[in-house]
């Protein structure tokens, strides 16, 4: 009994992080935070940017036109994110740190250049290239933290890392409330140059992952081909499908949330500057919900397992997307806006399902192909998501509303619930070498 008593504090004691692990984490977290900021800037400035650029592109401004062109531009961004799977083999070959810095630099420069757009085609091109960098940052940061942190802390490290992306939502909301509301959408995109500093910091301050240094990619078979070899083929297909489901559901809601709030605020009698402020409030609420969901996910995943926890988050997403865009959006003008924003909190909590992939994906693959697997599984679904957005654009035009077309994307989570049981449960297992 006494020996068991003495063992308990040691069993509960966590391995302390050294300076390199702390510096590396904050470099990855900051890049992911600014990544989230850059991603949501587009959603926040969609309506004012297209209001200016559509006439310059020969298109008449209308809510339906903004919805249609917005979906097409977002689809181009998703295509760029889909192409970011190319970062994975580079990181497995040349290391995590340098490729992480390069991905941050790419999305920072092309987000800032979007401020110079003179028509919708230029904006689309800049978003396409920025998407390549943004997609690479997640896979490289997630791989880096999983490998750099000690085994007994890396699960929470995945949750902490994922909060960065949604903290970026909150930062973007603050920028929109201040800079965007007073100086316009171009100034918002100029804020996207900020991650250049983080890129330099990561390049010169962070240390390379020790796991990668011990096990760099040396096999003659290309790592992308190894993902579909017999040991890994099944999990690659399962994880790619689950991430595609998450992308279709969450991104449709997150991208259209600010535009939906602006429309609801205008219907309720707000002036446009006030409506823009309400979009910032809504994005802040969504961000707070998601950050809390990210922090709650790792302990749940350790207690309930990876599959059950992801299923709970998927069910929450299914309910909240239907509730927000299929119900609250169509309530009377006096109540719709308030109810919609309340539902956004729970939508944000469910949207933290992405943190599960930061935790689960590294556990399924060895070090030599881990970055390739992370990049491929998190990126390939973007191509399907882009196709869904083209369909969504047509549905918005046909219906003359963005409510029920966005609500219909919730059905993707039904597919996800059927696929989850095929994922390999890794609870309690160490990160493979």
Secondary structure, DSSP 8 states (H G I E B T S, - for coil): -HHHHHHHHHHH------HHHHHHHHHHHHHHHHHHHHHHHHHHHHHHHHHHHHHHTT----HHHHHHHHHHHHHHHHHHHHHTTHHHHHHHHH-HHHHHHHHHHHHHHHHHHGGG--SHHHHHHHHHHHHHHHHHHHHHHHHHHHHHS-TTTHHHHHHHHHHHHHHHHHHHHHHIIIIIHHH-HHHHHHGGGGHHHHHHHHHHH----HHHHHS----SS-HHHHTTSTTTHHHHHHHHHHHHHHIIIIIHHHHHHHHHHHHHHHHTT--HHHHHHHHHHHHHHHHHHHHHHHHHHHHHHHHH-HHHHHHHHHHHHHHHHIIIIIIGGGS-HHHHHHHHHHHHHHHHHHHTTHHHHHHHGGGGS-HHHHHHHHHHHHHHHHHHHHHHHHHHHHHHHHHT-SHHHHHHGGGHHHHHHHHGGGS---TT-----
